[in-house]
């Protein structure tokens, strides 16, 4: 069989390939998977095994015109970000890093201390982002931090996304120390203005350089065409593409180790008038304690083991014998209960809220955090929300009445499922085949 494109998702444990053809109209042909072989020193072995699995499922050998890829096989891109004021430049830098698919390990505000530098050196980040100061505002902190960090971590690539007046000084410092430096637009150029997209693009470029040189990834270029995207960044790319077509949305991606929540919305005009600080249109949060396999103990602690035993008398055994993919009806029901908690908890952390406070002139209401009240669609992707029987009901639990103080999706929000489990692949595909990727997304929802 001749395919137009294969898209590989190279994860830390599993490699998946999704096959697509564009003859007459875009079609999802099939999927294959195999264990990732990063520990064997060559991930192409796992990739070839996944292709063999695809061929077995299709009953014939395959050839393809292009192979594209997303990956988190090297543990993602470890980042540290350093800004001036936590609720301003630091938060903007964090939004840029997470939205690009990076793994944020440490963030600081103000001038770095010796203990901050020690922490950064211990983390051994793959990239460091320095910001600070609106354009033509405070300059000293960002330059001080840049000097400190470059002295301590000269081998690490740096992104500078702070006050534009520091560009020449930053270039001089980098030239003297022979650093890899990427300069881009300020993530917080004016008060109450976020500018995260230019930084996100650079982070993804640096990710590809990192992933290629990571252990086990050196041979991947023998098979892959085009850029390799970080998997979370690929999901965000698909979410933004879809939002252009159908309107504001959120995407839940529940996995074994984490639950990611992507939102693409400007919120409602009414709530915008009450906002005290800006939020990016496209936002991603990563809940590292909300996985339904590796992080089961954290979710169990959140729910309470005694409460779980009321629903599942064998809860202790189910926890001790947890599997990456549940098999029995009891195991599936138990994972559904854990997934419900993961979804509702992730939404609580991602969504903003209305807050009343009282002053000399009486009660005043303000809005804090991300406003999801204008969201039209909730989308489920990831292993749990594409395979569990009650996935629609699980996501429906996050809907809020119009009177709620929490700025979550309202009760008229529609729920869609990425039934083919191909959203990340389509985010990769959209870079070269935007219309085809959009059509395939709609097919996956309508299965």
C-alpha positions, 0 to 999 in steps of 0.5 A: 500500500502506498501512503502519502504520510506516516506520522510517528509519535515517539514517546518515552515508552511507546512509539505510535505511527499513524498512516494517512492518504490524500487520494481524492480526500484525506483519510486515516488509514491505520495505526501501529505501535511498539515499545520505544527503544531509546534505552537500546541506543536507537529509537529507529528500532522501535519505529520500525517495529511500529511500522511492522505492527501497522503492516500486520493490522493492514494485512500488507506492506506499506510505502510512504512519501513522507514521514513526520514526527513528534517526540517526548522520548528524551524526557521532553525539553527541560527548561528554566525561566527567569524574569522580573516580576512573577505575575508579569514577565515570569508568568508570560515566560512560563506560558510560552514554555508550556505552550511550546511543549517544554517541561518547566523545571524552575522559574524565578522572579527578580535577581537570582541568588546563589541558591537559585544558580545552584538549583539551575545547575542541579536541574541541568536544563536543556534550555534557559529562557531569560526575560524581564522588563517591559520594552524601554523599562527596567533593564538591570535585572535581566542583564544581571541574571543573564550574566549569572546564568551564562557564567554558570551554564555556558554549555546551555542554549539561551533564549532572551525575550526581555526588554528590547533595549538589552539586545546589544548587551546580551549579544556582546555577552554571548559573543564573549562567552561563545554561547548559543543565543536566540533573541526574540520579541519581549514576552511582556512588551507592555503592561498587561500585554502578553506576546508568547508566540515568537518565543514558542516558535524558537523553543520548538526549534531548539527542541528539535536540536535537543531531541536529535542529539539525545541518547538513542535519537541520533539515527532518527534523521535517517527516517524522518522528513521535516521538523520533529515537534514536541508532542504537547506542542503538536497537540496545541498546534492541532487545538489552535488549528481547530479553534480557527474553524469551530471556535473557542475550545479546550482539550483534555489529554489524560495520560499515564503520568500527566494530565495536560489541558490546552485552552484556546479562547479569549474568554467572554467580553463581560469577564474581560472587563473584570480581569486584573491581569492578561492571559494568553489566548492559547494556554497549556497547563501540565498536571504532573500528579494526575496520571492514571497509571504511573501517578495513581497514588497521587489521584488515590490520595486526592480522592481518599482510599476509603471513599474509593473502597465504597465504590470499589471494595477491591480498590487496594488490589486494583491499585497494586496491580494497575496496568497501562491499559485496563483489561477487565470491566472492573479495571476499566471502571476503576480507571474511569473513576480516576480519570474523572478526578484527573479531568475535574482537578485539571480544570480546577487548576486551569480555569480562573474564577470570580472573586468578590471583595469589599472596599470603601465603596462596597462590593467589587467583583474581579476576575482572576486566571483563564476565562473558559466561560466562552468555550464552545467545545470540549475535546478529549484525546489521550489514551483514557479519553479516547478509549474509556466507555464513559468518556463523554460523561467524564468530561461532562462533569466539568461543565459549570452553570452560568451562575458559577463563580468558577470560569469553566465551560458552561452547560451548553458546551459540546463534547467531542472525542478524538476517536482515532487518537491522532490529534498530536499527529495532526498537529504535526501534519498541519505544519505542511498540510493544514486543510488535510489535517483539519479534515482528518480531525473532523473525521476523528470526531465523527467516527 
